[in-house]
Amino acid sequence: MLQIVKKYGAEGVFHPEDLLVLSAAFDKAWQRLEKSGVRFKSDYQRQQARNTLGKYIIDAAKNGERDKRRLRDYAFSLYSQSSP
């Protein structure tokens, strides 16, 4: 998750304790996605999915959300809606 935060230029936006919440939310969202049975055709597609989940979490956190369950659920639901 920290790599994704850096990728989207948000490293200076969050306090260290916020990054722990974002990381926990990301890990749970990713676990949920994997348990959903989704299959990736390539490592690139898998990495893109991780980036997308992370971006959704970062965007919600930039808007003030700090509850890891809501961050997880928000990212998972947006990803699910955007995937074919």
PDB file with one MODEL, atoms N, CA, C and O in Angstrom:
MODEL        1
ATOM      1  N   MET A   1       0.829  -1.200   0.000  1.00  0.00           N
ATOM      2  CA  MET A   1       0.000   0.000   0.000  1.00  0.00           C
ATOM      3  C   MET A   1       0.864   1.252   0.000  1.00  0.00           C
ATOM      4  O   MET A   1       0.511   2.244  -0.637  1.00  0.00           O
ATOM      5  N   LEU A   2       1.986   1.221   0.701  1.00  0.00           N
ATOM      6  CA  LEU A   2       2.838   2.411   0.749  1.00  0.00           C
ATOM      7  C   LEU A   2       3.370   2.771  -0.634  1.00  0.00           C
ATOM      8  O   LEU A   2       3.539   3.948  -0.951  1.00  0.00           O
ATOM      9  N   GLN A   3       3.635   1.754  -1.456  1.00  0.00           N
ATOM     10  CA  GLN A   3       4.073   2.032  -2.828  1.00  0.00           C
ATOM     11  C   GLN A   3       2.967   2.716  -3.619  1.00  0.00           C
ATOM     12  O   GLN A   3       3.232   3.599  -4.434  1.00  0.00           O
ATOM     13  N   ILE A   4       1.744   2.310  -3.378  1.00  0.00           N
ATOM     14  CA  ILE A   4       0.610   2.915  -4.082  1.00  0.00           C
ATOM     15  C   ILE A   4       0.415   4.354  -3.618  1.00  0.00           C
ATOM     16  O   ILE A   4       0.120   5.234  -4.426  1.00  0.00           O
ATOM     17  N   VAL A   5       0.578   4.593  -2.321  1.00  0.00           N
ATOM     18  CA  VAL A   5       0.482   5.959  -1.789  1.00  0.00           C
ATOM     19  C   VAL A   5       1.518   6.839  -2.472  1.00  0.00           C
ATOM     20  O   VAL A   5       1.208   7.955  -2.888  1.00  0.00           O
ATOM     21  N   LYS A   6       2.741   6.347  -2.588  1.00  0.00           N
ATOM     22  CA  LYS A   6       3.799   7.113  -3.248  1.00  0.00           C
ATOM     23  C   LYS A   6       3.486   7.318  -4.728  1.00  0.00           C
ATOM     24  O   LYS A   6       3.715   8.398  -5.272  1.00  0.00           O
ATOM     25  N   LYS A   7       2.966   6.289  -5.369  1.00  0.00           N
ATOM     26  CA  LYS A   7       2.649   6.374  -6.794  1.00  0.00           C
ATOM     27  C   LYS A   7       1.653   7.489  -7.080  1.00  0.00           C
ATOM     28  O   LYS A   7       1.768   8.185  -8.088  1.00  0.00           O
ATOM     29  N   TYR A   8       0.685   7.656  -6.204  1.00  0.00           N
ATOM     30  CA  TYR A   8      -0.347   8.674  -6.404  1.00  0.00           C
ATOM     31  C   TYR A   8      -0.015   9.991  -5.706  1.00  0.00           C
ATOM     32  O   TYR A   8      -0.874  10.863  -5.576  1.00  0.00           O
ATOM     33  N   GLY A   9       1.231  10.132  -5.258  1.00  0.00           N
ATOM     34  CA  GLY A   9       1.702  11.387  -4.706  1.00  0.00           C
ATOM     35  C   GLY A   9       1.029  11.807  -3.422  1.00  0.00           C
ATOM     36  O   GLY A   9       0.869  12.999  -3.162  1.00  0.00           O
ATOM     37  N   ALA A  10       0.635  10.842  -2.618  1.00  0.00           N
ATOM     38  CA  ALA A  10      -0.099  11.162  -1.395  1.00  0.00           C
ATOM     39  C   ALA A  10       0.728  10.946  -0.132  1.00  0.00           C
ATOM     40  O   ALA A  10       0.184  10.984   0.971  1.00  0.00           O
ATOM     41  N   GLU A  11       2.043  10.717  -0.275  1.00  0.00           N
ATOM     42  CA  GLU A  11       2.826  10.374   0.908  1.00  0.00           C
ATOM     43  C   GLU A  11       2.864  11.475   1.952  1.00  0.00           C
ATOM     44  O   GLU A  11       2.947  11.176   3.143  1.00  0.00           O
ATOM     45  N   GLY A  12       2.807  12.731   1.552  1.00  0.00           N
ATOM     46  CA  GLY A  12       2.836  13.825   2.505  1.00  0.00           C
ATOM     47  C   GLY A  12       1.474  14.214   3.044  1.00  0.00           C
ATOM     48  O   GLY A  12       1.368  15.112   3.880  1.00  0.00           O
ATOM     49  N   VAL A  13       0.439  13.552   2.575  1.00  0.00           N
ATOM     50  CA  VAL A  13      -0.932  13.900   2.927  1.00  0.00           C
ATOM     51  C   VAL A  13      -1.371  13.252   4.236  1.00  0.00           C
ATOM     52  O   VAL A  13      -2.213  13.801   4.947  1.00  0.00           O
ATOM     53  N   PHE A  14      -0.807  12.089   4.558  1.00  0.00           N
ATOM     54  CA  PHE A  14      -1.287  11.295   5.679  1.00  0.00           C
ATOM     55  C   PHE A  14      -0.259  11.201   6.800  1.00  0.00           C
ATOM     56  O   PHE A  14       0.949  11.180   6.564  1.00  0.00           O
ATOM     57  N   HIS A  15      -0.769  11.146   8.017  1.00  0.00           N
ATOM     58  CA  HIS A  15       0.063  10.901   9.193  1.00  0.00           C
ATOM     59  C   HIS A  15       0.410   9.415   9.236  1.00  0.00           C
ATOM     60  O   HIS A  15      -0.292   8.597   8.640  1.00  0.00           O
ATOM     61  N   PRO A  16       1.483   9.062   9.933  1.00  0.00           N
ATOM     62  CA  PRO A  16       1.860   7.635  10.017  1.00  0.00           C
ATOM     63  C   PRO A  16       0.728   6.732  10.510  1.00  0.00           C
ATOM     64  O   PRO A  16       0.556   5.623  10.004  1.00  0.00           O
ATOM     65  N   GLU A  17      -0.042   7.199  11.493  1.00  0.00           N
ATOM     66  CA  GLU A  17      -1.142   6.370  12.008  1.00  0.00           C
ATOM     67  C   GLU A  17      -2.240   6.195  10.949  1.00  0.00           C
ATOM     68  O   GLU A  17      -2.911   5.163  10.911  1.00  0.00           O
ATOM     69  N   ASP A  18      -2.418   7.205  10.092  1.00  0.00           N
ATOM     70  CA  ASP A  18      -3.380   7.080   8.990  1.00  0.00           C
ATOM     71  C   ASP A  18      -2.916   6.021   7.997  1.00  0.00           C
ATOM     72  O   ASP A  18      -3.721   5.242   7.486  1.00  0.00           O
ATOM     73  N   LEU A  19      -1.624   6.000   7.731  1.00  0.00           N
ATOM     74  CA  LEU A  19      -1.086   5.017   6.787  1.00  0.00           C
ATOM     75  C   LEU A  19      -1.297   3.592   7.290  1.00  0.00           C
ATOM     76  O   LEU A  19      -1.493   2.673   6.495  1.00  0.00           O
ATOM     77  N   LEU A  20      -1.257   3.411   8.596  1.00  0.00           N
ATOM     78  CA  LEU A  20      -1.535   2.080   9.161  1.00  0.00           C
ATOM     79  C   LEU A  20      -2.980   1.674   8.881  1.00  0.00           C
ATOM     80  O   LEU A  20      -3.252   0.522   8.541  1.00  0.00           O
ATOM     81  N   VAL A  21      -3.902   2.622   9.023  1.00  0.00           N
ATOM     82  CA  VAL A  21      -5.315   2.354   8.754  1.00  0.00           C
ATOM     83  C   VAL A  21      -5.513   2.062   7.269  1.00  0.00           C
ATOM     84  O   VAL A  21      -6.212   1.112   6.916  1.00  0.00           O
ATOM     85  N   LEU A  22      -4.912   2.862   6.403  1.00  0.00           N
ATOM     86  CA  LEU A  22      -5.034   2.656   4.965  1.00  0.00           C
ATOM     87  C   LEU A  22      -4.469   1.302   4.559  1.00  0.00           C
ATOM     88  O   LEU A  22      -5.062   0.593   3.746  1.00  0.00           O
ATOM     89  N   SER A  23      -3.335   0.950   5.120  1.00  0.00           N
ATOM     90  CA  SER A  23      -2.720  -0.342   4.803  1.00  0.00           C
ATOM     91  C   SER A  23      -3.590  -1.505   5.252  1.00  0.00           C
ATOM     92  O   SER A  23      -3.744  -2.487   4.526  1.00  0.00           O
ATOM     93  N   ALA A  24      -4.157  -1.396   6.445  1.00  0.00           N
ATOM     94  CA  ALA A  24      -5.038  -2.456   6.949  1.00  0.00           C
ATOM     95  C   ALA A  24      -6.288  -2.576   6.074  1.00  0.00           C
ATOM     96  O   ALA A  24      -6.726  -3.682   5.760  1.00  0.00           O
ATOM     97  N   ALA A  25      -6.857  -1.438   5.684  1.00  0.00           N
ATOM     98  CA  ALA A  25      -8.040  -1.448   4.820  1.00  0.00           C
ATOM     99  C   ALA A  25      -7.708  -2.071   3.472  1.00  0.00           C
ATOM    100  O   ALA A  25      -8.492  -2.855   2.938  1.00  0.00           O
ATOM    101  N   PHE A  26      -6.553  -1.727   2.924  1.00  0.00           N
ATOM    102  CA  PHE A  26      -6.127  -2.281   1.647  1.00  0.00           C
ATOM    103  C   PHE A  26      -5.948  -3.795   1.743  1.00  0.00           C
ATOM    104  O   PHE A  26      -6.422  -4.533   0.879  1.00  0.00           O
ATOM    105  N   ASP A  27      -5.271  -4.255   2.784  1.00  0.00           N
ATOM    106  CA  ASP A  27      -5.048  -5.693   2.944  1.00  0.00           C
ATOM    107  C   ASP A  27      -6.364  -6.450   3.020  1.00  0.00           C
ATOM    108  O   ASP A  27      -6.512  -7.511   2.413  1.00  0.00           O
ATOM    109  N   LYS A  28      -7.313  -5.910   3.761  1.00  0.00           N
ATOM    110  CA  LYS A  28      -8.619  -6.572   3.890  1.00  0.00           C
ATOM    111  C   LYS A  28      -9.396  -6.537   2.572  1.00  0.00           C
ATOM    112  O   LYS A  28     -10.049  -7.515   2.207  1.00  0.00           O
ATOM    113  N   ALA A  29      -9.326  -5.418   1.864  1.00  0.00           N
ATOM    114  CA  ALA A  29     -10.015  -5.328   0.571  1.00  0.00           C
ATOM    115  C   ALA A  29      -9.413  -6.323  -0.420  1.00  0.00           C
ATOM    116  O   ALA A  29     -10.136  -6.971  -1.177  1.00  0.00           O
ATOM    117  N   TRP A  30      -8.098  -6.438  -0.410  1.00  0.00           N
ATOM    118  CA  TRP A  30      -7.430  -7.370  -1.318  1.00  0.00           C
ATOM    119  C   TRP A  30      -7.795  -8.809  -0.968  1.00  0.00           C
ATOM    120  O   TRP A  30      -8.066  -9.612  -1.861  1.00  0.00           O
ATOM    121  N   GLN A  31      -7.806  -9.139   0.305  1.00  0.00           N
ATOM    122  CA  GLN A  31      -8.204 -10.486   0.731  1.00  0.00           C
ATOM    123  C   GLN A  31      -9.632 -10.786   0.280  1.00  0.00           C
ATOM    124  O   GLN A  31      -9.930 -11.881  -0.199  1.00  0.00           O
ATOM    125  N   ARG A  32     -10.486  -9.819   0.438  1.00  0.00           N
ATOM    126  CA  ARG A  32     -11.885  -9.994   0.043  1.00  0.00           C
ATOM    127  C   ARG A  32     -11.991 -10.215  -1.471  1.00  0.00           C
ATOM    128  O   ARG A  32     -12.768 -11.054  -1.928  1.00  0.00           O
ATOM    129  N   LEU A  33     -11.219  -9.471  -2.226  1.00  0.00           N
ATOM    130  CA  LEU A  33     -11.229  -9.629  -3.679  1.00  0.00           C
ATOM    131  C   LEU A  33     -10.738 -11.020  -4.070  1.00  0.00           C
ATOM    132  O   LEU A  33     -11.337 -11.678  -4.921  1.00  0.00           O
ATOM    133  N   GLU A  34      -9.649 -11.466  -3.447  1.00  0.00           N
ATOM    134  CA  GLU A  34      -9.131 -12.797  -3.749  1.00  0.00           C
ATOM    135  C   GLU A  34     -10.140 -13.886  -3.389  1.00  0.00           C
ATOM    136  O   GLU A  34     -10.285 -14.863  -4.124  1.00  0.00           O
ATOM    137  N   LYS A  35     -10.833 -13.726  -2.274  1.00  0.00           N
ATOM    138  CA  LYS A  35     -11.828 -14.708  -1.846  1.00  0.00           C
ATOM    139  C   LYS A  35     -13.065 -14.692  -2.731  1.00  0.00           C
ATOM    140  O   LYS A  35     -13.838 -15.651  -2.734  1.00  0.00           O
ATOM    141  N   SER A  36     -13.260 -13.610  -3.481  1.00  0.00           N
ATOM    142  CA  SER A  36     -14.433 -13.504  -4.344  1.00  0.00           C
ATOM    143  C   SER A  36     -14.337 -14.443  -5.548  1.00  0.00           C
ATOM    144  O   SER A  36     -15.325 -14.673  -6.246  1.00  0.00           O
ATOM    145  N   GLY A  37     -13.145 -14.979  -5.782  1.00  0.00           N
ATOM    146  CA  GLY A  37     -12.961 -15.899  -6.895  1.00  0.00           C
ATOM    147  C   GLY A  37     -12.479 -15.244  -8.170  1.00  0.00           C
ATOM    148  O   GLY A  37     -12.360 -15.912  -9.198  1.00  0.00           O
ATOM    149  N   VAL A  38     -12.199 -13.961  -8.128  1.00  0.00           N
ATOM    150  CA  VAL A  38     -11.711 -13.272  -9.317  1.00  0.00           C
ATOM    151  C   VAL A  38     -10.386 -13.899  -9.756  1.00  0.00           C
ATOM    152  O   VAL A  38      -9.551 -14.259  -8.926  1.00  0.00           O
ATOM    153  N   ARG A  39     -10.212 -14.022 -11.055  1.00  0.00           N
ATOM    154  CA  ARG A  39      -8.990 -14.579 -11.624  1.00  0.00           C
ATOM    155  C   ARG A  39      -8.364 -13.534 -12.540  1.00  0.00           C
ATOM    156  O   ARG A  39      -9.045 -12.893 -13.341  1.00  0.00           O
ATOM    157  N   PHE A  40      -7.065 -13.381 -12.402  1.00  0.00           N
ATOM    158  CA  PHE A  40      -6.339 -12.427 -13.227  1.00  0.00           C
ATOM    159  C   PHE A  40      -5.592 -13.181 -14.314  1.00  0.00           C
ATOM    160  O   PHE A  40      -5.003 -14.232 -14.063  1.00  0.00           O
ATOM    161  N   LYS A  41      -5.619 -12.641 -15.513  1.00  0.00           N
ATOM    162  CA  LYS A  41      -4.991 -13.297 -16.655  1.00  0.00           C
ATOM    163  C   LYS A  41      -3.480 -13.116 -16.668  1.00  0.00           C
ATOM    164  O   LYS A  41      -2.761 -13.875 -17.318  1.00  0.00           O
ATOM    165  N   SER A  42      -3.004 -12.107 -15.946  1.00  0.00           N
ATOM    166  CA  SER A  42      -1.562 -11.839 -15.944  1.00  0.00           C
ATOM    167  C   SER A  42      -1.171 -11.143 -14.643  1.00  0.00           C
ATOM    168  O   SER A  42      -2.018 -10.653 -13.896  1.00  0.00           O
ATOM    169  N   ASP A  43       0.128 -11.115 -14.399  1.00  0.00           N
ATOM    170  CA  ASP A  43       0.639 -10.386 -13.238  1.00  0.00           C
ATOM    171  C   ASP A  43       0.360  -8.893 -13.373  1.00  0.00           C
ATOM    172  O   ASP A  43       0.097  -8.203 -12.388  1.00  0.00           O
ATOM    173  N   TYR A  44       0.423  -8.410 -14.610  1.00  0.00           N
ATOM    174  CA  TYR A  44       0.122  -6.999 -14.857  1.00  0.00           C
ATOM    175  C   TYR A  44      -1.311  -6.670 -14.456  1.00  0.00           C
ATOM    176  O   TYR A  44      -1.558  -5.661 -13.795  1.00  0.00           O
ATOM    177  N   GLN A  45      -2.258  -7.521 -14.855  1.00  0.00           N
ATOM    178  CA  GLN A  45      -3.664  -7.299 -14.513  1.00  0.00           C
ATOM    179  C   GLN A  45      -3.856  -7.353 -12.990  1.00  0.00           C
ATOM    180  O   GLN A  45      -4.628  -6.575 -12.430  1.00  0.00           O
ATOM    181  N   ARG A  46      -3.166  -8.256 -12.340  1.00  0.00           N
ATOM    182  CA  ARG A  46      -3.228  -8.367 -10.873  1.00  0.00           C
ATOM    183  C   ARG A  46      -2.711  -7.085 -10.225  1.00  0.00           C
ATOM    184  O   ARG A  46      -3.326  -6.566  -9.293  1.00  0.00           O
ATOM    185  N   GLN A  47      -1.587  -6.577 -10.716  1.00  0.00           N
ATOM    186  CA  GLN A  47      -1.016  -5.352 -10.160  1.00  0.00           C
ATOM    187  C   GLN A  47      -1.927  -4.161 -10.409  1.00  0.00           C
ATOM    188  O   GLN A  47      -2.058  -3.289  -9.549  1.00  0.00           O
ATOM    189  N   GLN A  48      -2.550  -4.116 -11.562  1.00  0.00           N
ATOM    190  CA  GLN A  48      -3.493  -3.032 -11.856  1.00  0.00           C
ATOM    191  C   GLN A  48      -4.679  -3.072 -10.891  1.00  0.00           C
ATOM    192  O   GLN A  48      -5.154  -2.026 -10.446  1.00  0.00           O
ATOM    193  N   ALA A  49      -5.150  -4.255 -10.573  1.00  0.00           N
ATOM    194  CA  ALA A  49      -6.249  -4.384  -9.614  1.00  0.00           C
ATOM    195  C   ALA A  49      -5.821  -3.880  -8.243  1.00  0.00           C
ATOM    196  O   ALA A  49      -6.585  -3.192  -7.567  1.00  0.00           O
ATOM    197  N   ARG A  50      -4.613  -4.215  -7.833  1.00  0.00           N
ATOM    198  CA  ARG A  50      -4.095  -3.733  -6.543  1.00  0.00           C
ATOM    199  C   ARG A  50      -3.996  -2.203  -6.547  1.00  0.00           C
ATOM    200  O   ARG A  50      -4.364  -1.546  -5.573  1.00  0.00           O
ATOM    201  N   ASN A  51      -3.499  -1.652  -7.643  1.00  0.00           N
ATOM    202  CA  ASN A  51      -3.388  -0.195  -7.749  1.00  0.00           C
ATOM    203  C   ASN A  51      -4.758   0.472  -7.683  1.00  0.00           C
ATOM    204  O   ASN A  51      -4.927   1.503  -7.033  1.00  0.00           O
ATOM    205  N   THR A  52      -5.722  -0.121  -8.355  1.00  0.00           N
ATOM    206  CA  THR A  52      -7.069   0.439  -8.367  1.00  0.00           C
ATOM    207  C   THR A  52      -7.670   0.429  -6.971  1.00  0.00           C
ATOM    208  O   THR A  52      -8.222   1.437  -6.531  1.00  0.00           O
ATOM    209  N   LEU A  53      -7.573  -0.690  -6.270  1.00  0.00           N
ATOM    210  CA  LEU A  53      -8.076  -0.747  -4.892  1.00  0.00           C
ATOM    211  C   LEU A  53      -7.395   0.302  -4.023  1.00  0.00           C
ATOM    212  O   LEU A  53      -8.046   1.015  -3.259  1.00  0.00           O
ATOM    213  N   GLY A  54      -6.085   0.384  -4.151  1.00  0.00           N
ATOM    214  CA  GLY A  54      -5.338   1.359  -3.360  1.00  0.00           C
ATOM    215  C   GLY A  54      -5.754   2.783  -3.664  1.00  0.00           C
ATOM    216  O   GLY A  54      -5.899   3.599  -2.754  1.00  0.00           O
ATOM    217  N   LYS A  55      -5.948   3.086  -4.930  1.00  0.00           N
ATOM    218  CA  LYS A  55      -6.356   4.447  -5.324  1.00  0.00           C
ATOM    219  C   LYS A  55      -7.716   4.790  -4.733  1.00  0.00           C
ATOM    220  O   LYS A  55      -7.914   5.907  -4.256  1.00  0.00           O
ATOM    221  N   TYR A  56      -8.656   3.850  -4.755  1.00  0.00           N
ATOM    222  CA  TYR A  56      -9.971   4.101  -4.175  1.00  0.00           C
ATOM    223  C   TYR A  56      -9.858   4.393  -2.680  1.00  0.00           C
ATOM    224  O   TYR A  56     -10.542   5.277  -2.165  1.00  0.00           O
ATOM    225  N   ILE A  57      -9.005   3.659  -1.991  1.00  0.00           N
ATOM    226  CA  ILE A  57      -8.811   3.877  -0.556  1.00  0.00           C
ATOM    227  C   ILE A  57      -8.169   5.239  -0.307  1.00  0.00           C
ATOM    228  O   ILE A  57      -8.583   5.972   0.591  1.00  0.00           O
ATOM    229  N   ILE A  58      -7.173   5.569  -1.091  1.00  0.00           N
ATOM    230  CA  ILE A  58      -6.504   6.870  -0.947  1.00  0.00           C
ATOM    231  C   ILE A  58      -7.489   8.005  -1.184  1.00  0.00           C
ATOM    232  O   ILE A  58      -7.521   8.970  -0.421  1.00  0.00           O
ATOM    233  N   ASP A  59      -8.285   7.896  -2.229  1.00  0.00           N
ATOM    234  CA  ASP A  59      -9.260   8.951  -2.538  1.00  0.00           C
ATOM    235  C   ASP A  59     -10.250   9.145  -1.388  1.00  0.00           C
ATOM    236  O   ASP A  59     -10.554  10.277  -1.012  1.00  0.00           O
ATOM    237  N   ALA A  60     -10.746   8.050  -0.838  1.00  0.00           N
ATOM    238  CA  ALA A  60     -11.688   8.156   0.282  1.00  0.00           C
ATOM    239  C   ALA A  60     -11.011   8.757   1.498  1.00  0.00           C
ATOM    240  O   ALA A  60     -11.606   9.569   2.205  1.00  0.00           O
ATOM    241  N   ALA A  61      -9.778   8.366   1.744  1.00  0.00           N
ATOM    242  CA  ALA A  61      -9.047   8.898   2.899  1.00  0.00           C
ATOM    243  C   ALA A  61      -8.736  10.386   2.717  1.00  0.00           C
ATOM    244  O   ALA A  61      -8.756  11.144   3.686  1.00  0.00           O
ATOM    245  N   LYS A  62      -8.452  10.801   1.499  1.00  0.00           N
ATOM    246  CA  LYS A  62      -8.228  12.228   1.232  1.00  0.00           C
ATOM    247  C   LYS A  62      -9.473  13.050   1.540  1.00  0.00           C
ATOM    248  O   LYS A  62      -9.388  14.233   1.869  1.00  0.00           O
ATOM    249  N   ASN A  63     -10.632  12.400   1.429  1.00  0.00           N
ATOM    250  CA  ASN A  63     -11.891  13.070   1.744  1.00  0.00           C
ATOM    251  C   ASN A  63     -12.283  12.928   3.210  1.00  0.00           C
ATOM    252  O   ASN A  63     -13.392  13.290   3.602  1.00  0.00           O
ATOM    253  N   GLY A  64     -11.374  12.402   4.010  1.00  0.00           N
ATOM    254  CA  GLY A  64     -11.588  12.382   5.453  1.00  0.00           C
ATOM    255  C   GLY A  64     -11.949  11.048   6.080  1.00  0.00           C
ATOM    256  O   GLY A  64     -12.002  10.943   7.305  1.00  0.00           O
ATOM    257  N   GLU A  65     -12.199  10.032   5.277  1.00  0.00           N
ATOM    258  CA  GLU A  65     -12.578   8.728   5.850  1.00  0.00           C
ATOM    259  C   GLU A  65     -11.366   8.068   6.502  1.00  0.00           C
ATOM    260  O   GLU A  65     -10.289   7.997   5.910  1.00  0.00           O
ATOM    261  N   ARG A  66     -11.557   7.587   7.733  1.00  0.00           N
ATOM    262  CA  ARG A  66     -10.467   6.918   8.444  1.00  0.00           C
ATOM    263  C   ARG A  66     -10.886   5.580   9.053  1.00  0.00           C
ATOM    264  O   ARG A  66     -10.085   4.924   9.718  1.00  0.00           O
ATOM    265  N   ASP A  67     -12.119   5.181   8.830  1.00  0.00           N
ATOM    266  CA  ASP A  67     -12.585   3.899   9.347  1.00  0.00           C
ATOM    267  C   ASP A  67     -12.159   2.798   8.377  1.00  0.00           C
ATOM    268  O   ASP A  67     -12.555   2.801   7.212  1.00  0.00           O
ATOM    269  N   LYS A  68     -11.353   1.861   8.863  1.00  0.00           N
ATOM    270  CA  LYS A  68     -10.802   0.871   7.923  1.00  0.00           C
ATOM    271  C   LYS A  68     -11.867  -0.023   7.302  1.00  0.00           C
ATOM    272  O   LYS A  68     -11.702  -0.462   6.164  1.00  0.00           O
ATOM    273  N   ARG A  69     -12.941  -0.301   8.005  1.00  0.00           N
ATOM    274  CA  ARG A  69     -14.005  -1.125   7.410  1.00  0.00           C
ATOM    275  C   ARG A  69     -14.706  -0.376   6.283  1.00  0.00           C
ATOM    276  O   ARG A  69     -14.982  -0.941   5.225  1.00  0.00           O
ATOM    277  N   ARG A  70     -14.989   0.899   6.523  1.00  0.00           N
ATOM    278  CA  ARG A  70     -15.647   1.675   5.471  1.00  0.00           C
ATOM    279  C   ARG A  70     -14.719   1.870   4.278  1.00  0.00           C
ATOM    280  O   ARG A  70     -15.160   1.813   3.130  1.00  0.00           O
ATOM    281  N   LEU A  71     -13.438   2.098   4.544  1.00  0.00           N
ATOM    282  CA  LEU A  71     -12.469   2.215   3.451  1.00  0.00           C
ATOM    283  C   LEU A  71     -12.412   0.919   2.639  1.00  0.00           C
ATOM    284  O   LEU A  71     -12.427   0.942   1.409  1.00  0.00           O
ATOM    285  N   ARG A  72     -12.345  -0.203   3.344  1.00  0.00           N
ATOM    286  CA  ARG A  72     -12.312  -1.517   2.685  1.00  0.00           C
ATOM    287  C   ARG A  72     -13.560  -1.731   1.834  1.00  0.00           C
ATOM    288  O   ARG A  72     -13.468  -2.081   0.658  1.00  0.00           O
ATOM    289  N   ASP A  73     -14.712  -1.518   2.433  1.00  0.00           N
ATOM    290  CA  ASP A  73     -15.978  -1.759   1.737  1.00  0.00           C
ATOM    291  C   ASP A  73     -16.151  -0.823   0.546  1.00  0.00           C
ATOM    292  O   ASP A  73     -16.632  -1.234  -0.511  1.00  0.00           O
ATOM    293  N   TYR A  74     -15.759   0.427   0.721  1.00  0.00           N
ATOM    294  CA  TYR A  74     -15.858   1.412  -0.356  1.00  0.00           C
ATOM    295  C   TYR A  74     -14.995   0.986  -1.545  1.00  0.00           C
ATOM    296  O   TYR A  74     -15.462   0.965  -2.684  1.00  0.00           O
ATOM    297  N   ALA A  75     -13.744   0.648  -1.272  1.00  0.00           N
ATOM    298  CA  ALA A  75     -12.829   0.256  -2.347  1.00  0.00           C
ATOM    299  C   ALA A  75     -13.317  -1.007  -3.047  1.00  0.00           C
ATOM    300  O   ALA A  75     -13.300  -1.088  -4.275  1.00  0.00           O
ATOM    301  N   PHE A  76     -13.748  -1.984  -2.269  1.00  0.00           N
ATOM    302  CA  PHE A  76     -14.217  -3.239  -2.849  1.00  0.00           C
ATOM    303  C   PHE A  76     -15.461  -3.008  -3.708  1.00  0.00           C
ATOM    304  O   PHE A  76     -15.577  -3.562  -4.801  1.00  0.00           O
ATOM    305  N   SER A  77     -16.382  -2.193  -3.213  1.00  0.00           N
ATOM    306  CA  SER A  77     -17.613  -1.965  -3.978  1.00  0.00           C
ATOM    307  C   SER A  77     -17.334  -1.203  -5.264  1.00  0.00           C
ATOM    308  O   SER A  77     -17.910  -1.528  -6.302  1.00  0.00           O
ATOM    309  N   LEU A  78     -16.468  -0.199  -5.221  1.00  0.00           N
ATOM    310  CA  LEU A  78     -16.131   0.526  -6.448  1.00  0.00           C
ATOM    311  C   LEU A  78     -15.415  -0.371  -7.438  1.00  0.00           C
ATOM    312  O   LEU A  78     -15.686  -0.319  -8.637  1.00  0.00           O
ATOM    313  N   TYR A  79     -14.505  -1.193  -6.943  1.00  0.00           N
ATOM    314  CA  TYR A  79     -13.799  -2.107  -7.835  1.00  0.00           C
ATOM    315  C   TYR A  79     -14.781  -3.076  -8.484  1.00  0.00           C
ATOM    316  O   TYR A  79     -14.710  -3.339  -9.684  1.00  0.00           O
ATOM    317  N   SER A  80     -15.682  -3.594  -7.687  1.00  0.00           N
ATOM    318  CA  SER A  80     -16.676  -4.546  -8.198  1.00  0.00           C
ATOM    319  C   SER A  80     -17.564  -3.910  -9.263  1.00  0.00           C
ATOM    320  O   SER A  80     -17.932  -4.561 -10.241  1.00  0.00           O
ATOM    321  N   GLN A  81     -17.908  -2.637  -9.072  1.00  0.00           N
ATOM    322  CA  GLN A  81     -18.747  -1.935 -10.042  1.00  0.00           C
ATOM    323  C   GLN A  81     -17.998  -1.627 -11.331  1.00  0.00           C
ATOM    324  O   GLN A  81     -18.592  -1.580 -12.408  1.00  0.00           O
ATOM    325  N   SER A  82     -16.686  -1.417 -11.215  1.00  0.00           N
ATOM    326  CA  SER A  82     -15.897  -1.019 -12.391  1.00  0.00           C
ATOM    327  C   SER A  82     -15.388  -2.208 -13.197  1.00  0.00           C
ATOM    328  O   SER A  82     -14.960  -2.043 -14.340  1.00  0.00           O
ATOM    329  N   SER A  83     -15.429  -3.388 -12.620  1.00  0.00           N
ATOM    330  CA  SER A  83     -14.934  -4.580 -13.314  1.00  0.00           C
ATOM    331  C   SER A  83     -16.033  -5.213 -14.151  1.00  0.00           C
ATOM    332  O   SER A  83     -17.196  -5.237 -13.749  1.00  0.00           O
ATOM    333  N   PRO A  84     -15.655  -5.728 -15.324  1.00  0.00           N
ATOM    334  CA  PRO A  84     -16.651  -6.366 -16.189  1.00  0.00           C
ATOM    335  C   PRO A  84     -17.151  -7.674 -15.586  1.00  0.00           C
ATOM    336  O   PRO A  84     -17.995  -8.346 -16.181  1.00  0.00           O
TER     337      PRO A  84
ENDMDL
END
